[in-house]
Amino acid sequence: MDTLRLRVHGRDGGRAVEASGELPIRTGFSKTQFRFPLQGVWWVGVGATPHTGHRWAIPEEFALDIGKLGGTGLDHRGDGARFTDYYGYGAPVLAAAAGTVIEAVDGIRENPSDMRQPSESQEAYGERLSALQTSRLAGGADALAGNHVLIDHGDGEYSLYAHLKTGSVLVRPGEKVATGQPIGALGSSGNSTSPHLHFQVCDAPAVLDCAGVPMKFENVELPWADYPRPIQSGDVVIAR
């Protein structure tokens, strides 16, 4: 299938009318062969699965939110009130493929009060989070992505590494990077509910003004999958 054709029948002042249009269907994955941007065993809390939050926004519809789980099955120790409670916080973030850095933003403060507080109900936090996200939307791309790196891989494909730890960004715009090169550290800046890496691939050199591209990785194993497949929300990923 390469086209979706839509035909609509209706009435206009009692007169039958008809309109039609076509939308192209693009299939397949990225031209770039990526490696997972973290090393070791990780948990993808939010992926491209249709019922999750990423699918409502075109730039991030195939994005991954990646964290690390501990022995309790949670992504943090203790009450999770501090960034350092989170098992993934500060982990090296790696360039998923070779390319040229076109954006590198650092210095955006991480705010622990943005996270759900130990005494806060899920409903109360949801209301507070909605207000926070609305204010960040008004602040534009940097307010949403926080500290981040955007890399041009050629072929119209760009990878974004968002919510990085303050002061951790290691690259500059115009710098060439190699696959697997450290570019920053996992953090919780920008529109982040807790420390994690937001990773996405887009078709334009922008955080928001682009369309997401489905990714394929050459170095991942999904231990709970019956066969190799794209990463889904909730997957445990082993990146070698």
VMD Tcl script that draws the C-alpha trace (Angstrom):
set ca {
  {0.00 0.00 0.00}
  {1.36 3.41 -0.95}
  {-1.72 5.67 -0.84}
  {-4.75 6.26 1.36}
  {-7.71 7.49 -0.71}
  {-10.55 9.17 1.18}
  {-13.97 9.84 -0.36}
  {-16.60 11.77 1.60}
  {-20.31 11.99 0.77}
  {-22.50 14.67 2.30}
  {-25.22 17.19 1.70}
  {-25.00 20.92 1.14}
  {-28.35 22.71 1.40}
  {-30.18 19.55 0.47}
  {-27.88 18.86 -2.48}
  {-25.71 15.73 -2.52}
  {-22.00 16.54 -2.64}
  {-18.85 14.45 -2.80}
  {-15.19 15.24 -2.09}
  {-12.08 13.09 -2.31}
  {-8.39 13.28 -1.55}
  {-5.25 11.17 -1.26}
  {-2.52 10.85 1.36}
  {0.78 9.06 0.67}
  {1.66 6.09 2.89}
  {5.32 5.77 3.80}
  {6.48 2.40 5.11}
  {9.76 0.99 6.36}
  {12.38 2.15 8.80}
  {15.20 4.69 8.90}
  {17.85 4.57 6.21}
  {20.45 5.04 8.94}
  {21.45 1.93 10.88}
  {21.41 3.00 14.53}
  {22.89 1.58 17.69}
  {20.99 1.97 20.95}
  {22.02 5.28 22.60}
  {22.73 3.62 25.97}
  {24.71 0.54 26.88}
  {23.57 -2.35 29.04}
  {20.08 -3.35 30.17}
  {17.35 -0.70 29.90}
  {13.58 -0.32 30.05}
  {11.54 1.53 27.42}
  {8.69 3.06 29.41}
  {7.15 4.84 26.42}
  {7.60 3.77 22.81}
  {5.65 3.97 19.58}
  {2.82 1.71 20.74}
  {-0.44 3.46 19.75}
  {-1.93 3.76 23.25}
  {1.05 5.67 24.69}
  {1.66 9.40 24.90}
  {4.18 9.76 22.09}
  {1.80 8.93 19.25}
  {-0.24 12.13 19.58}
  {2.64 14.39 18.45}
  {4.07 14.01 14.94}
  {7.75 14.71 15.84}
  {7.82 12.07 18.60}
  {5.38 9.46 17.31}
  {8.18 6.84 17.09}
  {10.26 8.18 20.01}
  {11.51 6.17 22.99}
  {11.58 7.20 26.66}
  {14.29 5.06 28.23}
  {15.04 4.41 31.89}
  {16.66 1.74 34.07}
  {14.86 -0.61 36.46}
  {16.17 -1.92 39.76}
  {15.52 -5.15 41.63}
  {12.15 -3.92 42.90}
  {10.88 -3.42 39.36}
  {10.91 0.37 39.82}
  {13.23 2.88 38.15}
  {14.34 4.37 41.49}
  {15.39 3.49 45.00}
  {13.82 4.99 48.12}
  {10.96 7.43 47.58}
  {12.27 8.75 44.24}
  {12.30 12.36 45.43}
  {15.89 13.03 44.29}
  {17.43 12.61 40.86}
  {20.17 10.47 42.38}
  {17.50 7.99 43.51}
  {17.09 6.97 39.86}
  {19.20 4.08 38.61}
  {19.75 5.58 35.17}
  {20.62 9.11 36.27}
  {24.00 10.25 34.96}
  {24.53 7.25 32.65}
  {26.55 8.06 29.50}
  {24.41 8.84 26.46}
  {26.02 7.71 23.19}
  {25.69 8.91 19.60}
  {23.47 6.32 17.93}
  {25.19 6.78 14.56}
  {27.95 8.86 13.03}
  {27.05 12.37 11.96}
  {27.41 16.11 12.51}
  {26.09 17.92 15.58}
  {23.71 20.71 14.57}
  {22.33 21.60 18.02}
  {23.86 21.23 21.49}
  {22.00 22.92 24.35}
  {23.20 22.84 27.96}
  {22.70 24.90 31.10}
  {18.94 24.33 31.49}
  {18.24 23.63 35.15}
  {16.79 20.33 36.32}
  {14.02 20.83 38.87}
  {13.29 17.92 41.24}
  {9.95 19.46 42.21}
  {8.72 18.66 38.66}
  {8.63 15.00 39.64}
  {5.76 13.35 41.48}
  {6.30 13.91 45.18}
  {6.12 10.99 47.66}
  {2.91 12.29 49.29}
  {1.24 13.32 46.01}
  {-1.60 11.27 44.53}
  {-1.44 10.27 40.87}
  {-4.51 12.41 40.16}
  {-3.04 15.50 41.84}
  {0.25 15.04 40.05}
  {-1.55 14.67 36.73}
  {-3.24 18.04 37.21}
  {0.01 19.73 38.23}
  {1.89 18.10 35.35}
  {-0.69 19.32 32.83}
  {-0.11 22.90 33.96}
  {3.67 22.47 33.82}
  {3.54 21.04 30.31}
  {1.28 23.85 29.10}
  {3.77 26.45 30.31}
  {6.65 24.60 28.65}
  {4.81 24.38 25.35}
  {4.68 28.16 25.38}
  {8.45 28.22 25.96}
  {9.26 26.39 22.72}
  {11.65 23.60 21.82}
  {14.35 24.21 24.44}
  {11.79 24.35 27.25}
  {10.44 20.97 26.15}
  {13.64 19.13 25.21}
  {15.75 20.66 27.97}
  {19.45 20.06 27.54}
  {19.74 18.20 24.26}
  {21.83 17.21 21.26}
  {20.60 17.00 17.66}
  {22.74 15.10 15.11}
  {22.51 15.11 11.30}
  {23.12 11.64 9.84}
  {22.52 12.51 6.19}
  {19.69 11.13 4.05}
  {17.32 13.58 5.73}
  {17.54 11.84 9.15}
  {18.31 13.54 12.46}
  {18.54 12.00 15.94}
  {17.55 13.87 19.11}
  {18.79 13.10 22.64}
  {16.68 15.10 25.12}
  {16.39 15.83 28.88}
  {20.16 15.52 29.40}
  {21.78 16.21 32.75}
  {22.75 19.83 33.31}
  {26.42 20.44 32.53}
  {26.91 17.05 30.87}
  {26.81 17.92 27.13}
  {30.19 17.04 25.60}
  {29.79 18.18 21.97}
  {29.40 21.42 20.02}
  {27.47 22.41 16.88}
  {29.51 21.57 13.77}
  {31.41 18.76 15.49}
  {31.66 15.36 13.79}
  {30.78 12.45 16.07}
  {31.37 8.73 15.73}
  {28.91 5.95 16.45}
  {29.00 5.19 20.18}
  {30.77 8.41 21.13}
  {29.63 9.83 24.51}
  {27.71 13.07 23.95}
  {26.16 13.72 27.38}
  {24.53 12.07 30.39}
  {20.99 10.90 31.15}
  {19.12 13.54 33.14}
  {15.76 15.20 33.75}
  {15.81 18.68 32.20}
  {12.95 20.19 30.20}
  {9.57 18.48 30.00}
  {10.61 15.47 32.06}
  {8.67 13.72 34.81}
  {11.73 11.80 36.08}
  {15.26 11.01 34.84}
  {15.16 9.29 31.45}
  {16.45 9.67 27.91}
  {14.04 10.79 25.21}
  {15.40 9.55 21.87}
  {13.79 10.18 18.51}
  {14.66 10.32 14.82}
  {13.07 12.97 12.59}
  {13.08 14.02 8.94}
  {14.14 17.67 9.50}
  {16.79 19.51 11.57}
  {14.42 20.62 14.33}
  {13.12 19.39 17.67}
  {9.46 20.14 16.91}
  {9.10 21.10 13.24}
  {9.63 17.62 11.82}
  {7.99 14.22 11.39}
  {9.14 11.16 13.29}
  {10.91 8.29 11.55}
  {10.68 4.64 12.77}
  {14.09 3.43 13.95}
  {15.98 0.17 13.64}
  {18.88 -0.81 15.90}
  {21.66 -3.23 15.07}
  {22.79 -4.09 18.62}
  {19.68 -4.77 20.68}
  {18.12 -7.91 22.07}
  {14.57 -8.03 23.46}
  {14.63 -10.90 25.99}
  {10.82 -11.03 26.29}
  {10.19 -11.08 22.53}
  {9.71 -14.32 20.59}
  {11.66 -12.97 17.60}
  {13.43 -9.76 16.54}
  {10.93 -6.92 16.15}
  {10.69 -3.13 16.67}
  {10.89 -1.93 20.27}
  {7.51 -1.46 21.97}
  {6.41 0.34 25.11}
  {7.34 -1.67 28.20}
  {10.16 -3.63 26.56}
  {13.34 -4.55 28.40}
  {16.24 -3.93 26.03}
  {19.75 -5.37 26.17}
  {22.14 -3.14 24.24}
  {25.51 -4.77 23.56}
}
mol new
graphics top color blue
foreach p $ca { graphics top sphere $p radius 0.5 }
foreach p [lrange $ca 0 end-1] q [lrange $ca 1 end] { graphics top cylinder $p $q radius 0.2 }
display resetview
